[in-house]
Amino acid sequence: FCRARQKLKPEALAVLNDTLVTAANAQIAQRRWRDFRVLAVDGSTARLPNSPAIVEYFGGPRGSGVPLARFSRLYDVLNDRVIQADMAPYRTGERELAASYLLDAKLDELFVYDRGYPAFWLFAFHHTEQRHYCARVRHDFHAEVTAFVADGVKQRTVTLTPNPTSVRQCRDYHLPTDPLRVRLIRVELDSGEVEVLATSLLDQ
């Protein structure tokens, strides 16, 4: 049984999942937000069995000797459905896995990211592909964000200019380095913490 199981291609499971999701979308009414399908991206890591082949392929933190895999999934928030899930070597970045989802994205999909994901190059990729996003950003993500928090306003459309590191990353990914227009939204949580969302949806 174990030998037979090893012959099962992981790609087959991905195709079966795509078939199931497509059928569900066609036969079950889909909940949406303002005509958008809301898709959240999340990632994690998981410890793997410690065998030479697994260590060689997946790797892990430097000096730890423990093999880890990088997991990522694309989740339909309003319909409680996993659209795509990936498992990659530990050295693969969460942002790179998130960017791969854009290659099959549709115009009516809104990607949602937590604050570990935002990067100028990822936003630039969204703008290049004409796909929308809403991302929680750190207060020090950009000078415009810092100023926005200090001013205390509810929302503002700003222009983000890439710093030298962002310019280099964009060039590495063959992306434009033009400044980006984004809308910043202030959300005050019950805990008193101020959350800042950056979105490509400029229409208030």
Helices and strands as residue ranges (DSSP letters): H 2-6, H 10-27, E 37-47, H 52-58, E 68-76, E 81-89, H 94-101, G 102-104, E 109-113, H 120-129, E 132-137, H 143-151, E 155-160, H 164-172, E 180-188, E 194-199
